[in-house]
């Protein structure tokens, strides 16, 4: 999955190309799925499902659209949440299929996460990002909390860490060039999807990006 800073950087590009009325709610929505709570299944917050006789996995964008159909076009918190799922779908395709990422060797996942930390400062400076995320009032009353018990306090804590300077180690796999390519290309796709959603349609078939369960 993409890092929180990547999600915010894509939001920055989206704002330049399509009208978003409540940018603060949209921004919060784009990182809310990653507000993990210890002991809870993170697949739930990402609408991850098995398809094709349990042989493949994908993010159930269709279910999210059906469940929050009205909110998607009236509340930018839910639009941001949906776009997070879209971005993660494209991210997995980008990393695994285009760049052939292999998470199996011991330590590779930790090395990839370290790449994210190393890239944070670069992306924050390039996109002039600020740690000014605003938690919506009565956030826990939002219907999205019906699906998952998000840990907002931990999310805020981790986001603060994201904005701290970090230079421990060197890039292992996910380079600046890859980050730039992913952000720019994905932002275009997300803008197209937002326009489609507002027209009562979709530009994405999540099953086309499904991956084998064993991967």
C-alpha positions, 0 to 999 in steps of 0.5 A: 500500500502507498504511504500516508505522505504519498496519499497526501501528495496525490491529493495535492495534485488532485486539488490542482485538477478537479474541484474539491469543496472540503479539502480538509475532509478529503485529506483526512479521508485519504489517510483514514483507511490506514488508521489501524487498530492493534488486533483488528484486521486491516483488510477490513478497512480497505474493503479487501475481498477474495474473488474467483473462487477465493483464488484472487484478492482485490479491493472492493470498490464496487461495494464501497460505491454501493454502500456510500453512493450518496455520500461519495458525491456529497461528502469529501471525507467519503470521496477521499476514503474511496480515492485512498482505496483506488490509489492502493489498488494502483499502487499494488499494480505499480509495485508488484506487476510493473516493478516486480517487487518481491516481499518474500525475502527476509527483511524486504518489507521492512526495507520497503517501509524504510524507503517510504520514510526516506522519501517522506522529506523529499515528497513533503518538500516537493509538494509543500505538504503541511502536517495540518490534518484536521480531524472532523468533529464527531468523527466517530459518529460517521457511518464509516466507523461501522466497518472498522474501529479506526484508531485516530490517536495513533494515526495522528501520532504516526503522521507526526512522525512522517513529517519528521526528518529521516535519513537512516539508511539508503534507498533499497527499492522504491526510488524518488523517480518511482514515487514521482511516476506513481504520484503523477500517473495515479493523480490523473487516474483519480481525477478521471475517477472523481469525474466519473463518480460525479457523473454516476459512473466509474472508470475502474474495474477492480477485478482487472487488478486482482492478484493471486492470493498466494502473493 
